Amino acid sequence: MPEPITDLPLLALMESSMDAVIFLDASQHVRFFNQAAEQMFGYAAAEIIGRALDCLIPPQFRPAHQRNVDEFGKTGSSARRMGGEQLLFGLHRNGAQFPIEASISRAEVAGRVTYSAFVRDISEHAKAHNELAAAHAEIKAWARVAQQAREEEKSRIAREIHDELGQLLTALKIDVSQCLDSISAEQFAVHQVLRRMRTQLDQTVTATRRIAADLRPLILDDLGLEPALDWLKQEFCTRNSAQCVMLFDPELNQLPPELASNVFRIVQEALTNVSKHARATLVHIDIIDEGDIVDITVRDDGVGLDAPSVRSNSLNGSKRGLLGIRERAYALGGTLEIESQIDSGTRLSVRLPKPILAVAKDKEILR
């Protein structure tokens, strides 16, 4: 039978604790069990004093607990948090298991080793954590569904603009050209009007193709990710006085359509930001297959971002492009990192897990 604790002030202090306090001897038998411990574990102190601590630990965790105590004794430390990052569980008298946080202290007085354990029931905390994690997962699933719905709608609109409106404009241009060929040279004023109409139609056809491509480049659906990224790189170089170098892993041509769309959009938004803000002369795009991860890196030699903005990740309304990239990465369970300094360029890195769940599955999950 463990020797009882007779230090009355210490007992009073431990009894008043809101956390469960348990004192143990060197063989892990209970010497003290306060009122909070009684409420937590369902045992009266008189029932538990002298019993092994194992009766408060679920059977599947007892070997690991003993190993931890043995290792703790060898370290020479006086205190430590039990379990490390692993979630711990206590065992109620009625057989119910519940999550706990616990710390253990070790002291040696007059040659006798004593352990003290401070235990807190975190059932409500764990429940709230699980509910929050479930809510985050649902938000991510909804975000993926919403993004895919937007991409599908953009694709539909882009194809209608390209096919329907483009054909109508081309037909009008042909009609105007036929009118020019059919009227006499003496009708100079009419010639001038028709030539102006044909020029405006040419400009409208060009604008229509550009709008359709910005909405959703049909080359992405028809030929795949790599040709679409090549087109994007060429468009960037055409519109900017900057060189763009791209490294693309051919294995990524086999990505699911949803993930390929997001890779394209992330690169597109990154290049748009470079075009608008960086004043760069050289841009590197690296898209690497790391097995279960797609690593997207866009580096430029431009003016950079201020360090506080990068450190705080304060992507507010003035940085909508970066905010859009972060939202895409978050929805796919990925990460976004930005490294930048004034006049030293910017490095944007996005890592996306693959393969992602099909959107159809997301919709099914949310029903």
C-alpha positions as CSV (number, residue, x, y, z in Angstrom):
1,M,0.0,0.0,0.0
2,P,1.5,3.4,-1.0
3,E,2.4,5.7,1.9
4,P,-0.3,8.4,2.2
5,I,0.5,12.0,1.7
6,T,0.4,14.0,5.0
7,D,1.3,17.5,3.9
8,L,-2.1,19.1,4.6
9,P,-1.4,22.5,2.9
10,L,-0.3,20.6,-0.2
11,L,-3.4,18.4,-0.1
12,A,-5.7,21.4,0.3
13,L,-4.0,23.1,-2.7
14,M,-4.3,20.0,-4.9
15,E,-7.9,19.5,-3.9
16,S,-8.8,23.0,-5.0
17,S,-7.3,22.5,-8.5
18,M,-9.8,22.5,-11.4
19,D,-7.6,19.9,-13.2
20,A,-7.4,16.3,-12.1
21,V,-4.3,15.8,-9.9
22,I,-2.9,12.3,-9.3
23,F,0.2,11.5,-7.3
24,L,2.0,8.2,-8.0
25,D,4.8,6.2,-6.4
26,A,7.8,4.8,-8.4
27,S,5.8,1.7,-9.4
28,Q,2.9,3.8,-10.9
29,H,0.4,3.2,-8.0
30,V,-1.9,6.0,-7.0
31,R,-1.0,7.9,-3.8
32,F,-3.4,10.9,-4.2
33,F,-6.5,11.5,-6.2
34,N,-8.2,14.9,-5.9
35,Q,-11.9,15.7,-6.3
36,A,-11.5,16.8,-9.9
37,A,-10.0,13.4,-10.7
38,E,-12.9,11.7,-9.0
39,Q,-15.4,13.6,-11.2
40,M,-13.3,13.0,-14.3
41,F,-12.7,9.3,-13.9
42,G,-15.8,8.2,-11.9
43,Y,-13.9,6.7,-9.0
44,A,-13.9,7.8,-5.4
45,A,-10.4,8.5,-4.0
46,A,-10.8,5.6,-1.5
47,E,-11.4,3.2,-4.4
48,I,-8.4,4.2,-6.4
49,I,-5.7,4.8,-3.8
50,G,-3.2,2.0,-4.0
51,R,-4.3,0.8,-7.4
52,A,-2.1,0.8,-10.5
53,L,-2.5,3.8,-12.8
54,D,-3.4,1.4,-15.6
55,C,-7.0,1.3,-14.5
56,L,-7.3,4.9,-15.7
57,I,-5.7,4.2,-19.1
58,P,-7.5,2.4,-22.0
59,P,-5.9,-1.1,-22.6
60,Q,-4.6,-0.3,-26.0
61,F,-2.5,2.7,-24.7
62,R,-1.0,1.0,-21.6
63,P,2.2,-0.4,-23.2
64,A,2.9,3.0,-24.8
65,H,2.3,4.8,-21.5
66,Q,4.7,2.5,-19.7
67,R,7.4,3.1,-22.3
68,N,6.9,6.8,-22.0
69,V,7.2,6.8,-18.3
70,D,10.3,4.6,-18.5
71,E,11.9,6.9,-21.0
72,F,10.9,9.9,-18.9
73,G,12.7,8.4,-15.9
74,K,15.9,7.9,-17.8
75,T,16.0,11.5,-19.2
76,G,16.5,13.1,-15.8
77,S,14.0,15.8,-16.7
78,S,11.7,17.0,-13.9
79,A,8.6,17.6,-16.0
80,R,7.2,17.0,-19.5
81,R,4.0,17.0,-21.5
82,M,2.7,13.4,-21.9
83,G,2.0,12.0,-25.4
84,G,3.9,14.7,-27.3
85,E,1.8,15.5,-30.4
86,Q,-0.3,12.3,-30.0
87,L,-3.8,12.6,-28.6
88,L,-4.2,10.9,-25.2
89,F,-7.2,9.1,-23.8
90,G,-8.5,8.4,-20.3
91,L,-10.7,5.5,-19.2
92,H,-13.8,6.2,-17.1
93,R,-15.1,3.8,-14.6
94,N,-18.0,3.0,-16.8
95,G,-15.7,2.0,-19.7
96,A,-16.0,5.2,-21.7
97,Q,-12.9,6.6,-23.2
98,F,-12.4,10.4,-23.4
99,P,-9.6,12.6,-24.8
100,I,-7.2,14.3,-22.3
101,E,-4.2,16.5,-22.0
102,A,-1.7,15.5,-19.4
103,S,1.6,16.6,-18.0
104,I,3.8,14.6,-15.6
105,S,6.4,15.7,-13.1
106,R,9.0,13.6,-11.3
107,A,10.7,14.3,-8.0
108,E,12.9,12.3,-5.7
109,V,12.8,13.1,-1.9
110,A,14.7,11.0,0.6
111,G,15.5,8.5,-2.0
112,R,11.9,7.9,-2.9
113,V,10.6,8.7,-6.4
114,T,7.2,10.4,-6.8
115,Y,5.3,11.3,-9.9
116,S,2.6,13.9,-10.2
117,A,0.2,13.9,-13.1
118,F,-2.0,16.9,-14.0
119,V,-4.9,15.8,-16.3
120,R,-7.5,17.9,-18.2
121,D,-10.6,16.5,-20.0
122,I,-10.6,18.0,-23.5
123,S,-13.7,16.3,-24.8
124,E,-15.4,19.6,-25.6
125,H,-12.3,21.0,-27.1
126,A,-11.8,17.9,-29.2
127,K,-15.5,18.0,-30.3
128,A,-15.2,21.7,-31.3
129,H,-11.9,20.9,-33.1
130,N,-13.5,18.0,-35.0
131,E,-16.5,20.2,-35.9
132,L,-14.3,23.0,-37.1
133,A,-12.2,20.5,-39.2
134,A,-15.4,19.1,-40.7
135,A,-16.6,22.6,-41.5
136,H,-13.3,23.5,-43.1
137,A,-13.5,20.3,-45.2
138,E,-17.0,21.1,-46.2
139,I,-15.9,24.7,-47.2
140,K,-13.1,23.3,-49.3
141,A,-15.4,20.8,-51.0
142,W,-17.9,23.6,-51.7
143,A,-15.1,25.8,-53.0
144,R,-13.9,23.1,-55.4
145,V,-17.5,22.6,-56.6
146,A,-17.9,26.3,-57.1
147,Q,-14.6,26.7,-58.9
148,Q,-15.4,23.8,-61.2
149,A,-18.8,25.2,-61.9
150,R,-17.2,28.5,-62.8
151,E,-14.7,26.8,-65.1
152,E,-17.5,24.9,-66.8
153,E,-19.6,28.1,-67.3
154,K,-16.5,29.9,-68.6
155,S,-15.8,27.1,-71.0
156,R,-19.4,27.1,-72.2
157,I,-19.5,30.9,-72.7
158,A,-16.0,30.9,-74.4
159,R,-17.1,28.2,-76.9
160,E,-20.3,30.0,-77.7
161,I,-18.4,33.3,-78.2
162,H,-15.9,31.5,-80.4
163,D,-18.3,29.4,-82.4
164,E,-21.5,31.5,-82.5
165,L,-20.4,35.1,-82.3
166,G,-17.2,34.4,-84.2
167,Q,-19.0,32.8,-87.1
168,L,-21.5,35.7,-87.3
169,L,-18.8,38.3,-87.3
170,T,-16.9,36.3,-90.0
171,A,-20.1,36.1,-92.1
172,L,-20.6,39.9,-91.7
173,K,-17.0,40.5,-92.9
174,I,-17.6,38.3,-95.9
175,D,-20.8,40.3,-96.7
176,V,-19.0,43.6,-96.4
177,S,-16.2,42.4,-98.7
178,Q,-18.7,41.3,-101.3
179,C,-20.4,44.7,-101.1
180,L,-17.0,46.3,-101.7
181,D,-16.5,44.2,-104.7
182,S,-19.9,44.7,-106.2
183,I,-20.2,48.5,-106.1
184,S,-18.6,50.8,-108.6
185,A,-15.4,52.8,-107.9
186,E,-17.3,56.1,-108.3
187,Q,-19.3,55.4,-105.1
188,F,-16.3,56.7,-103.1
189,A,-18.2,57.5,-99.9
190,V,-19.8,54.1,-99.8
191,H,-16.4,52.5,-100.3
192,Q,-15.0,54.5,-97.4
193,V,-17.8,53.4,-95.1
194,L,-17.5,49.7,-96.1
195,R,-13.7,49.7,-95.7
196,R,-14.2,51.3,-92.2
197,M,-16.8,48.6,-91.4
198,R,-14.4,45.8,-92.5
199,T,-11.6,47.2,-90.4
200,Q,-13.9,47.5,-87.3
201,L,-15.1,43.9,-88.0
202,D,-11.5,42.7,-88.1
203,Q,-10.9,44.4,-84.7
204,T,-14.1,43.0,-83.3
205,V,-13.1,39.4,-84.4
206,T,-9.7,39.8,-82.8
207,A,-11.3,41.2,-79.5
208,T,-13.8,38.4,-79.5
209,R,-11.1,35.7,-79.8
210,R,-9.1,37.4,-77.1
211,I,-12.1,37.6,-74.7
212,A,-13.0,33.9,-75.4
213,A,-9.4,32.9,-74.8
214,D,-9.3,34.9,-71.5
215,L,-12.5,33.2,-70.4
216,R,-11.2,29.7,-71.2
217,P,-8.6,28.9,-73.9
218,L,-10.1,26.2,-76.0
219,I,-6.6,24.8,-76.5
220,L,-6.7,23.6,-72.9
221,D,-9.8,21.4,-73.5
222,D,-8.8,20.4,-77.0
223,L,-5.0,19.8,-76.7
224,G,-4.2,19.7,-73.0
225,L,-2.2,21.5,-70.3
226,E,1.2,21.8,-71.9
227,P,0.1,23.4,-75.2
228,A,-2.2,25.7,-73.2
229,L,0.7,26.8,-71.0
230,D,2.9,27.3,-74.1
231,W,0.2,29.6,-75.5
232,L,-0.1,31.4,-72.2
233,K,3.7,32.0,-72.2
234,Q,3.7,33.3,-75.8
235,E,0.8,35.6,-75.0
236,F,2.7,37.0,-72.0
237,C,5.9,37.6,-74.1
238,T,3.9,39.2,-76.8
239,R,2.2,41.7,-74.5
240,N,5.2,42.4,-72.3
241,S,8.8,43.3,-73.0
242,A,10.0,40.3,-70.9
243,Q,11.5,36.9,-71.6
244,C,9.6,33.9,-70.2
245,V,11.3,30.5,-69.6
246,M,9.1,27.4,-68.7
247,L,10.1,24.0,-67.4
248,F,7.2,21.6,-67.6
249,D,7.1,17.9,-66.5
250,P,5.5,15.9,-69.3
251,E,4.0,13.5,-66.8
252,L,1.6,16.3,-65.8
253,N,-0.2,16.1,-69.1
254,Q,-2.1,13.2,-67.5
255,L,-3.6,15.3,-64.7
256,P,-7.3,15.2,-64.2
257,P,-9.1,18.0,-66.0
258,E,-10.1,19.8,-62.8
259,L,-6.5,19.9,-61.5
260,A,-5.1,20.8,-64.9
261,S,-7.6,23.8,-65.1
262,N,-6.4,25.0,-61.7
263,V,-2.7,24.7,-62.6
264,F,-3.4,26.7,-65.7
265,R,-5.4,29.4,-63.8
266,I,-2.7,29.7,-61.1
267,V,0.0,30.2,-63.7
268,Q,-2.3,32.6,-65.7
269,E,-3.0,34.7,-62.5
270,A,0.7,34.7,-61.6
271,L,1.7,36.0,-65.0
272,T,-1.0,38.6,-64.9
273,N,0.4,39.9,-61.6
274,V,3.9,40.0,-63.1
275,S,2.6,41.9,-66.1
276,K,0.7,44.4,-64.0
277,H,3.1,45.0,-61.1
278,A,6.5,43.5,-61.4
279,R,8.1,45.4,-64.3
280,A,10.2,42.2,-64.8
281,T,12.6,41.4,-67.7
282,L,12.8,37.7,-67.0
283,V,10.3,35.2,-65.6
284,H,10.8,31.5,-64.9
285,I,7.9,29.0,-64.6
286,D,8.6,25.6,-63.2
287,I,5.9,23.0,-63.0
288,I,7.2,19.8,-61.5
289,D,5.6,16.4,-60.8
290,E,6.7,15.2,-57.3
291,G,4.6,12.1,-57.3
292,D,1.7,13.0,-55.1
293,I,2.3,16.8,-55.4
294,V,2.3,19.3,-58.3
295,D,4.9,22.0,-57.5
296,I,4.3,25.3,-59.4
297,T,6.9,28.0,-59.0
298,V,6.9,31.4,-60.8
299,R,9.9,33.6,-60.3
300,D,10.6,37.1,-61.7
301,D,13.4,39.6,-61.4
302,G,11.0,42.6,-61.0
303,V,10.5,45.2,-58.3
304,G,9.3,42.8,-55.6
305,L,6.9,43.2,-52.8
306,D,7.5,44.8,-49.4
307,A,8.6,42.4,-46.7
308,P,5.9,43.1,-44.1
309,S,3.2,42.4,-46.7
310,V,4.8,39.1,-47.6
311,R,5.4,38.1,-43.9
312,S,1.9,38.9,-42.8
313,N,0.4,37.3,-46.0
314,S,-2.0,40.2,-46.0
315,L,-3.5,39.6,-49.3
316,N,-6.1,42.3,-49.3
317,G,-8.2,43.8,-52.1
318,S,-5.1,45.4,-53.7
319,K,-3.7,41.9,-54.3
320,R,-6.7,40.1,-55.6
321,G,-4.7,38.0,-58.0
322,L,-2.6,36.5,-55.1
323,L,-5.8,36.1,-53.1
324,G,-7.4,34.2,-56.0
325,I,-4.3,31.9,-56.1
326,R,-4.4,31.3,-52.4
327,E,-8.2,30.5,-52.5
328,R,-7.5,28.0,-55.3
329,A,-4.7,26.4,-53.4
330,Y,-6.7,26.2,-50.2
331,A,-9.7,24.7,-51.9
332,L,-7.5,21.9,-53.3
333,G,-5.8,21.3,-50.0
334,G,-2.6,22.9,-51.2
335,T,-0.2,25.6,-50.0
336,L,1.0,29.0,-51.2
337,E,4.3,30.6,-50.3
338,I,5.6,34.0,-51.4
339,E,9.2,35.1,-51.1
340,S,10.0,38.7,-52.1
341,Q,12.1,41.7,-51.4
342,I,12.0,45.2,-52.8
343,D,14.0,45.4,-56.1
344,S,14.9,41.7,-55.8
345,G,12.0,40.0,-57.5
346,T,9.3,37.6,-56.3
347,R,9.1,33.9,-56.0
348,L,5.6,32.4,-55.8
349,S,5.3,28.7,-55.0
350,V,2.1,26.7,-55.0
351,R,2.0,23.0,-54.0
352,L,-1.1,21.0,-54.9
353,P,-1.9,17.4,-53.9
354,K,-2.9,15.0,-56.6
355,P,-5.1,13.3,-57.5
356,I,-7.9,15.3,-56.2
357,L,-11.4,14.0,-55.6
358,A,-13.7,14.2,-58.6
359,V,-16.1,17.1,-58.3
360,A,-19.0,14.6,-58.8
361,K,-17.8,13.0,-55.5
362,D,-17.7,16.3,-53.8
363,K,-21.3,17.0,-54.8
364,E,-22.3,13.6,-53.5
365,I,-20.5,14.2,-50.2
366,L,-22.4,17.5,-49.7
367,R,-25.8,16.0,-50.3
